[in-house]
């Protein structure tokens, strides 16, 4: 038998090395070979992550998750968003704009001052290039009839009422978005902690595999498999930290204030009794700010029809003044009254347009009700499914997984099971807790929408009281 053949089974081959920890994004060297086509080997990075310098200052190597950064609660973000989100201020300005239109629409027309000079320069006996026959001033005033100004002012005041409901809806959008992103960030933080616990389990698994290999109870593929699990656990921690950063920054964007990285604190468990589908639909159909705005808009359109129906009633324009008649050599007066005769134009087209807008708004209310019903069906299904799963994880799966882990741990201490079996049970226990957190995030997200009238989109511009194409004010609002 040759010496080379006898090496198998006689010479100890060390286990494969433990892979080095992956580099976080903030630990990468931007000048390093981290691009497609460039092979990365162990010599490209040292054991210590390369720091990143920006403007001469080194960026911190890790995101502080604990006491080093400011902690924020949900109420803090809601207060900041109410004060700083620009869409809430836009919605309030929409109300002011409509009340300003109401003021303008109800103002009485200004009088007109006219100068009158007739036949200036005419030659008369004894006076060539005379100043004319008559020189004087008159004042004309339009007297508005049929209560047009009162109707115009009422129309815009009702549109201001529509804007109030839309402002309330916008506030719900912002607050709902803050709550949704807060719970996502809160779930993200809990997932980071769980991923770190899973990483410790993977590290134990890698160490155990190497010890078993040294004792001849594990093969090299099994050791490599433990290395893969360890590296995946490390990547999962990095991914969870990046996801938390993204959630926090999205939350800060809704708030409207530049905040540094911070830690959110709160309870991910739902508060209060869950809503039934009938309760949720009843809530949204009776109290939705969107529906209230649509109904207020219908009242405004009713006034618009009445306003356009009296537009053809002619106003009275009276004119009066005084001057000097150079031909009669005496002071004279001038007076006149004019009324437009509505023979051809009786505002028929605009009245028809206003009536069609009124009918369209009736359909818009129905469309909004159906749209809310469709959205509620989808959101409530997701809310109910996530709640059922999270409840069962809380009630059965996690307690059973914990008990299984504890019992296997006791069996290991009594030498009845091996350590890898205990590690597998521990991994199942942490995985169950991780799944529970992910479903609780879904529960809280959909719960916010169900209780918040399905409103979201806190950075969309606040809508106005009139849709595109709707009859609107002329240069002088009416």
C-alpha positions as CSV (number, residue, x, y, z in Angstrom):
1,X,0.0,0.0,0.0
2,X,1.4,3.4,-1.0
3,X,1.9,6.3,1.5
4,X,-0.4,8.7,-0.4
5,X,-3.4,6.3,-0.2
6,X,-2.8,5.7,3.5
7,X,-3.2,9.5,4.3
8,X,-7.0,9.2,4.1
9,X,-8.4,8.4,7.5
10,X,-5.0,8.8,9.2
11,X,-4.2,12.5,8.7
12,X,-6.5,15.2,10.3
13,X,-7.7,17.7,7.7
14,X,-8.8,20.9,9.4
15,X,-12.5,22.0,8.8
16,X,-13.2,24.7,6.3
17,X,-12.6,28.2,7.6
18,X,-15.5,30.3,9.0
19,X,-16.4,32.9,6.5
20,X,-15.7,36.5,7.4
21,X,-18.7,38.8,8.2
22,X,-20.3,40.6,5.2
23,X,-19.7,44.3,4.9
24,X,-22.5,46.7,5.5
25,X,-23.2,49.4,3.0
26,X,-21.8,52.1,5.3
27,X,-18.6,50.0,5.7
28,X,-17.8,49.6,2.1
29,X,-14.8,51.3,0.5
30,X,-16.2,53.1,-2.5
31,X,-12.8,52.7,-4.3
32,X,-12.8,49.0,-3.7
33,X,-13.4,46.3,-6.3
34,X,-17.1,45.9,-5.6
35,X,-18.4,45.9,-9.1
36,X,-19.5,43.2,-11.6
37,X,-16.7,41.4,-13.3
38,X,-14.3,42.1,-10.5
39,X,-13.5,39.1,-8.4
40,X,-13.4,39.7,-4.7
41,X,-11.1,37.5,-2.8
42,X,-9.9,37.5,0.8
43,X,-7.1,39.9,0.0
44,X,-9.4,42.7,-1.2
45,X,-10.7,43.4,2.3
46,X,-8.8,43.2,5.6
47,X,-10.3,41.7,8.7
48,X,-11.4,45.2,9.8
49,X,-14.0,47.0,7.6
50,X,-12.7,49.9,5.7
51,X,-14.1,53.2,7.0
52,X,-15.9,55.5,4.6
53,X,-14.9,59.2,4.6
54,X,-17.3,62.0,3.4
55,X,-16.1,65.6,3.5
56,X,-13.1,64.5,5.5
57,X,-15.2,62.9,8.3
58,X,-15.5,59.2,8.9
59,X,-19.0,57.8,8.8
60,X,-19.9,55.7,11.8
61,X,-19.5,52.0,11.0
62,X,-22.7,50.8,12.5
63,X,-26.2,52.1,12.9
64,X,-26.8,52.7,16.7
65,X,-30.0,50.9,17.6
66,X,-30.1,51.5,21.3
67,X,-29.5,54.3,23.7
68,X,-27.1,56.4,21.6
69,X,-29.8,57.9,19.5
70,X,-33.0,59.7,20.1
71,X,-36.0,57.6,20.9
72,X,-39.4,58.6,19.4
73,X,-42.9,57.5,20.1
74,X,-46.0,57.6,17.9
75,X,-47.4,60.7,19.6
76,X,-44.1,62.6,18.9
77,X,-44.4,61.9,15.1
78,X,-48.1,62.8,15.0
79,X,-47.5,66.1,16.7
80,X,-44.6,66.9,14.4
81,X,-46.6,65.9,11.3
82,X,-49.6,68.0,12.3
83,X,-47.3,71.0,12.6
84,X,-45.0,70.5,9.6
85,X,-46.6,68.4,6.9
86,X,-47.1,70.8,4.0
87,X,-50.2,69.1,2.6
88,X,-52.1,69.9,5.8
89,X,-51.2,73.6,5.4
90,X,-52.2,73.3,1.7
91,X,-55.6,72.0,2.7
92,X,-56.1,74.8,5.2
93,X,-55.2,77.3,2.5
94,X,-57.8,75.8,0.2
95,X,-60.5,76.9,2.8
96,X,-59.1,80.4,3.0
97,X,-59.0,80.6,-0.8
98,X,-62.7,79.7,-1.0
99,X,-63.7,82.2,1.7
100,X,-61.7,84.9,-0.2
101,X,-63.7,84.0,-3.4
102,X,-67.0,84.3,-1.4
103,X,-65.9,87.8,-0.2
104,X,-65.1,88.8,-3.8
105,X,-68.2,87.3,-5.3
106,X,-70.5,89.2,-2.9
107,X,-69.0,92.7,-3.4
108,X,-71.2,95.3,-5.1
109,X,-70.1,96.7,-8.4
110,X,-68.2,99.9,-8.4
111,X,-69.8,103.1,-9.8
112,X,-68.4,104.5,-13.0
113,X,-67.5,108.2,-13.4
114,X,-67.8,109.5,-16.9
115,X,-66.7,112.7,-18.5
116,X,-68.9,114.0,-21.4
117,X,-67.9,116.6,-23.9
118,X,-70.1,116.9,-27.0
119,X,-69.2,118.7,-30.3
120,X,-66.0,120.2,-29.0
121,X,-64.5,122.8,-31.4
122,X,-67.7,123.4,-33.3
123,X,-67.9,127.0,-34.8
124,X,-70.8,129.1,-33.6
125,X,-71.6,132.6,-34.2
126,X,-69.2,134.9,-32.4
127,X,-67.0,132.0,-31.2
128,X,-64.8,129.8,-33.4
129,X,-63.4,126.6,-31.9
130,X,-65.9,126.7,-29.0
131,X,-65.6,124.3,-26.1
132,X,-68.6,122.5,-27.5
133,X,-72.3,122.2,-26.9
134,X,-72.1,120.3,-23.6
135,X,-69.3,119.7,-21.0
136,X,-70.1,117.7,-17.9
137,X,-69.6,114.7,-15.6
138,X,-71.9,111.7,-15.0
139,X,-71.9,108.8,-12.6
140,X,-73.3,105.4,-13.6
141,X,-74.1,102.6,-11.2
142,X,-75.2,99.0,-11.8
143,X,-77.9,97.8,-9.5
144,X,-77.7,94.0,-9.2
145,X,-81.1,92.3,-9.2
146,X,-82.5,88.8,-8.3
147,X,-80.2,88.3,-5.3
148,X,-77.2,87.4,-7.5
149,X,-74.6,88.6,-5.1
150,X,-76.1,86.8,-2.1
151,X,-76.3,83.5,-4.1
152,X,-72.7,84.0,-5.4
153,X,-71.4,84.4,-1.8
154,X,-73.4,81.4,-0.5
155,X,-72.0,79.2,-3.3
156,X,-68.4,79.9,-2.4
157,X,-69.1,79.6,1.3
158,X,-70.5,76.1,0.6
159,X,-67.4,75.4,-1.4
160,X,-65.4,76.5,1.7
161,X,-67.4,74.0,3.6
162,X,-66.3,71.3,1.1
163,X,-62.7,72.4,1.6
164,X,-63.1,71.9,5.4
165,X,-64.1,68.2,4.9
166,X,-61.2,67.8,2.4
167,X,-58.8,69.3,4.9
168,X,-60.1,66.8,7.5
169,X,-59.6,64.0,5.0
170,X,-56.0,65.2,4.3
171,X,-55.3,65.2,8.1
172,X,-56.4,61.6,8.3
173,X,-54.2,60.8,5.3
174,X,-51.2,62.2,7.0
175,X,-51.9,60.8,10.4
176,X,-52.7,57.3,8.9
177,X,-49.5,57.4,6.9
178,X,-47.5,58.3,10.0
179,X,-49.1,55.5,12.0
180,X,-48.5,53.0,9.2
181,X,-44.8,53.9,8.7
182,X,-44.4,54.0,12.5
183,X,-45.6,50.5,12.9
184,X,-43.5,49.3,10.0
185,X,-40.4,50.9,11.6
186,X,-41.4,49.4,15.0
187,X,-41.7,45.9,13.3
188,X,-38.4,46.5,11.5
189,X,-36.7,47.2,14.8
190,X,-38.1,44.0,16.4
191,X,-37.1,42.0,13.4
192,X,-33.5,43.4,13.7
193,X,-33.4,42.1,17.3
194,X,-34.8,38.7,16.3
195,X,-32.3,38.4,13.4
196,X,-29.5,39.0,15.9
197,X,-30.8,36.2,18.0
198,X,-31.0,34.0,15.0
199,X,-27.4,35.0,14.2
200,X,-26.3,33.8,17.6
201,X,-28.0,30.4,16.9
202,X,-26.3,30.2,13.6
203,X,-23.0,30.9,15.2
204,X,-23.6,28.2,17.8
205,X,-24.5,25.9,14.9
206,X,-21.2,26.7,13.1
207,X,-19.2,26.1,16.2
208,X,-21.0,22.9,17.0
209,X,-20.5,21.6,13.4
210,X,-16.7,22.1,13.8
211,X,-16.6,20.4,17.2
212,X,-18.5,17.4,15.8
213,X,-16.1,17.4,12.8
214,X,-13.1,17.4,15.1
215,X,-14.7,14.4,16.9
216,X,-15.3,12.6,13.7
217,X,-19.1,12.9,14.0
218,X,-19.7,15.4,11.1
219,X,-18.5,15.6,7.5
220,X,-16.9,18.5,5.7
221,X,-20.1,19.2,3.7
222,X,-22.0,19.4,6.9
223,X,-19.5,22.0,8.2
224,X,-19.8,23.9,4.9
225,X,-23.5,23.9,5.3
226,X,-23.2,25.4,8.7
227,X,-21.0,28.1,7.3
228,X,-23.6,28.9,4.6
229,X,-26.3,29.2,7.3
230,X,-24.1,31.5,9.4
231,X,-23.3,33.8,6.4
232,X,-27.0,33.9,5.5
233,X,-27.9,34.8,9.1
234,X,-25.3,37.6,9.0
235,X,-26.8,38.9,5.7
236,X,-30.3,38.7,7.2
237,X,-29.1,41.0,10.0
238,X,-27.7,43.5,7.5
239,X,-30.9,43.4,5.4
240,X,-33.0,43.9,8.5
241,X,-31.0,46.9,9.6
242,X,-31.2,48.4,6.1
243,X,-35.0,47.8,6.1
244,X,-35.3,49.5,9.5
245,X,-33.4,52.6,8.2
246,X,-35.6,52.8,5.1
247,X,-38.7,52.6,7.3
248,X,-37.5,55.3,9.6
249,X,-36.6,57.6,6.8
250,X,-39.9,57.1,5.0
251,X,-41.6,57.9,8.3
252,X,-39.5,61.1,8.7
253,X,-40.4,62.1,5.1
254,X,-44.1,62.1,6.0
255,X,-43.6,64.1,9.2
256,X,-42.0,66.9,7.2
257,X,-39.0,67.5,9.6
258,X,-35.4,66.6,9.2
259,X,-34.7,64.1,11.9
260,X,-31.5,62.2,12.4
261,X,-31.6,58.4,12.6
262,X,-33.5,57.4,15.7
263,X,-35.1,54.6,17.5
264,X,-38.9,54.1,17.5
265,X,-40.5,52.8,20.7
266,X,-44.0,51.5,21.2
267,X,-46.2,48.4,21.3
268,X,-46.9,46.4,18.1
269,X,-49.8,44.6,19.7
270,X,-53.2,45.9,18.6
271,X,-55.1,47.9,21.2
272,X,-58.9,47.4,21.7
273,X,-61.3,44.9,20.3
274,X,-61.1,44.0,16.6
275,X,-63.8,45.5,14.3
276,X,-66.3,43.4,12.4
277,X,-66.7,44.0,8.7
278,X,-70.2,45.4,9.3
279,X,-68.8,47.9,11.9
280,X,-66.0,48.9,9.6
281,X,-68.3,49.5,6.7
282,X,-70.8,51.4,8.8
283,X,-68.0,53.6,10.2
284,X,-66.7,54.5,6.8
285,X,-70.1,55.1,5.2
286,X,-71.3,57.4,8.0
287,X,-68.2,59.2,9.0
288,X,-65.8,59.2,6.0
289,X,-64.5,62.8,5.3
290,X,-64.4,61.9,1.6
291,X,-68.2,61.1,1.6
292,X,-68.9,64.2,3.7
293,X,-67.0,66.3,1.2
294,X,-68.9,64.8,-1.7
295,X,-72.3,65.5,0.0
296,X,-71.3,69.1,0.8
297,X,-70.2,69.5,-2.8
298,X,-73.7,68.5,-3.9
299,X,-75.2,71.3,-1.8
300,X,-72.8,73.7,-3.3
301,X,-73.8,72.6,-6.8
302,X,-77.4,73.1,-5.9
303,X,-76.7,76.7,-5.1
304,X,-74.7,77.0,-8.4
305,X,-77.8,76.0,-10.4
306,X,-79.9,78.6,-8.6
307,X,-77.2,81.2,-9.2
308,X,-77.0,80.5,-12.9
309,X,-80.8,80.4,-13.2
310,X,-81.0,84.1,-12.2
311,X,-78.0,85.2,-14.2
312,X,-80.2,86.3,-17.1
313,X,-82.3,88.6,-15.0
314,X,-81.1,92.0,-16.2
315,X,-79.4,94.4,-13.9
316,X,-80.4,98.1,-13.9
317,X,-77.8,100.6,-14.8
318,X,-78.6,104.2,-13.8
319,X,-76.6,107.2,-14.9
320,X,-76.8,110.8,-13.8
321,X,-74.7,114.0,-13.8
322,X,-74.4,117.7,-14.5
323,X,-72.6,119.9,-17.0
324,X,-72.7,123.2,-18.8
325,X,-74.5,123.8,-22.0
326,X,-72.5,126.4,-23.9
327,X,-75.1,126.8,-26.5
328,X,-77.9,127.7,-24.0
329,X,-75.3,129.3,-21.7
330,X,-76.6,127.5,-18.6
331,X,-75.9,124.6,-16.3
332,X,-77.9,121.4,-17.3
333,X,-78.3,117.9,-15.9
334,X,-78.1,114.5,-17.6
335,X,-79.8,111.2,-16.6
336,X,-80.3,107.8,-18.0
337,X,-81.4,104.2,-17.3
338,X,-80.4,101.1,-19.2
339,X,-81.5,97.5,-19.0
340,X,-80.2,94.6,-21.1
341,X,-83.0,92.8,-22.9
342,X,-82.5,89.0,-22.6
343,X,-83.9,88.2,-26.0
344,X,-81.4,85.7,-27.2
345,X,-79.0,84.9,-24.4
346,X,-80.8,83.8,-21.2
347,X,-77.8,81.9,-19.9
348,X,-79.4,78.7,-21.2
349,X,-76.0,76.9,-21.8
350,X,-74.5,77.6,-18.4
351,X,-77.7,76.7,-16.6
352,X,-77.7,73.4,-18.5
353,X,-74.0,72.9,-17.6
354,X,-74.7,73.6,-13.9
355,X,-77.6,71.1,-13.9
356,X,-75.4,68.4,-15.4
357,X,-72.7,69.1,-12.8
358,X,-75.3,68.7,-10.1
359,X,-76.4,65.3,-11.6
360,X,-72.8,64.3,-12.0
361,X,-72.1,65.0,-8.3
362,X,-75.1,62.8,-7.4
363,X,-73.4,60.0,-9.2
364,X,-70.1,60.9,-7.6
365,X,-71.5,60.3,-4.2
366,X,-72.6,56.8,-5.2
367,X,-69.3,56.1,-6.9
368,X,-67.4,57.1,-3.8
369,X,-69.6,54.8,-1.7
370,X,-68.9,51.9,-4.0
371,X,-65.2,52.7,-4.2
372,X,-64.9,52.7,-0.4
373,X,-66.8,49.4,-0.3
374,X,-64.4,47.8,-2.7
375,X,-61.3,49.1,-0.9
376,X,-62.8,48.0,2.5
377,X,-63.3,44.5,1.2
378,X,-59.7,44.2,0.2
379,X,-58.2,45.9,3.3
380,X,-60.5,44.1,5.7
381,X,-59.6,40.7,4.2
382,X,-55.9,41.4,4.8
383,X,-56.6,42.7,8.3
384,X,-58.6,39.7,9.2
385,X,-56.1,37.2,7.8
386,X,-53.1,38.8,9.5
387,X,-55.0,39.0,12.8
388,X,-56.0,35.3,12.6
389,X,-52.5,34.2,11.9
390,X,-50.9,36.5,14.5
391,X,-53.4,35.3,17.1
392,X,-52.7,31.6,16.5
393,X,-49.0,32.3,16.6
394,X,-49.5,34.0,19.9
395,X,-51.9,31.4,21.3
396,X,-50.4,28.1,20.0
397,X,-47.4,28.1,17.8
398,X,-44.9,30.2,19.7
399,X,-45.7,28.7,23.2
400,X,-45.4,25.2,21.7
401,X,-42.2,26.1,19.9
402,X,-40.8,27.5,23.2
403,X,-41.8,24.4,25.1
404,X,-40.3,22.1,22.5
405,X,-37.0,24.1,22.7
406,X,-37.0,24.0,26.6
407,X,-37.8,20.3,26.7
408,X,-35.0,19.5,24.2
409,X,-32.6,21.6,26.2
410,X,-33.4,19.6,29.3
411,X,-33.0,16.4,27.3
412,X,-29.6,17.6,26.1
413,X,-28.5,18.2,29.7
414,X,-29.6,14.6,30.4
415,X,-27.6,13.4,27.4
416,X,-30.7,12.1,25.6
417,X,-30.4,14.3,22.5
418,X,-27.5,16.0,20.7
419,X,-26.8,19.7,20.6
420,X,-27.7,20.3,16.9
421,X,-31.2,19.0,17.7
422,X,-31.5,21.7,20.4
423,X,-30.2,24.3,18.0
424,X,-32.8,23.3,15.3
425,X,-35.6,23.7,17.9
426,X,-34.2,27.1,19.0
427,X,-34.2,28.2,15.3
428,X,-37.8,27.1,14.9
429,X,-38.7,29.1,18.0
430,X,-37.1,32.3,16.7
431,X,-38.5,31.8,13.3
432,X,-42.0,31.6,14.8
433,X,-41.5,34.9,16.7
434,X,-40.2,36.4,13.4
435,X,-43.3,35.4,11.5
436,X,-45.5,36.7,14.3
437,X,-43.9,40.1,14.1
438,X,-44.4,40.2,10.3
439,X,-48.1,39.4,10.7
440,X,-48.5,41.9,13.5
441,X,-47.1,44.6,11.2
442,X,-49.8,43.6,8.6
443,X,-52.5,43.7,11.3
444,X,-51.5,47.2,12.5
445,X,-51.1,48.6,9.0
446,X,-54.5,47.4,7.9
447,X,-56.1,48.3,11.2
448,X,-55.0,51.9,10.7
449,X,-56.7,52.0,7.3
450,X,-59.9,50.3,8.6
451,X,-60.3,52.7,11.5
452,X,-59.0,55.7,9.5
453,X,-61.6,55.6,6.7
454,X,-59.1,54.0,4.3
455,X,-57.3,57.3,3.8
456,X,-53.6,57.2,3.0
457,X,-51.1,59.1,0.8
458,X,-50.0,61.9,3.2
459,X,-47.7,63.5,0.7
460,X,-50.2,63.9,-2.2
461,X,-51.3,67.4,-2.8
462,X,-54.4,68.4,-1.0
463,X,-57.4,68.4,-3.5
464,X,-59.6,71.4,-4.1
465,X,-63.4,71.5,-3.8
466,X,-64.0,71.3,-7.6
467,X,-62.9,68.5,-9.9
468,X,-61.3,69.2,-13.3
469,X,-63.8,70.3,-15.9
470,X,-66.3,71.6,-13.4
471,X,-68.1,74.9,-13.9
472,X,-66.0,77.5,-12.2
473,X,-65.6,81.1,-11.6
474,X,-65.1,83.7,-14.3
475,X,-62.7,86.6,-13.8
476,X,-65.3,88.1,-11.4
477,X,-66.4,85.1,-9.3
478,X,-70.2,84.5,-9.4
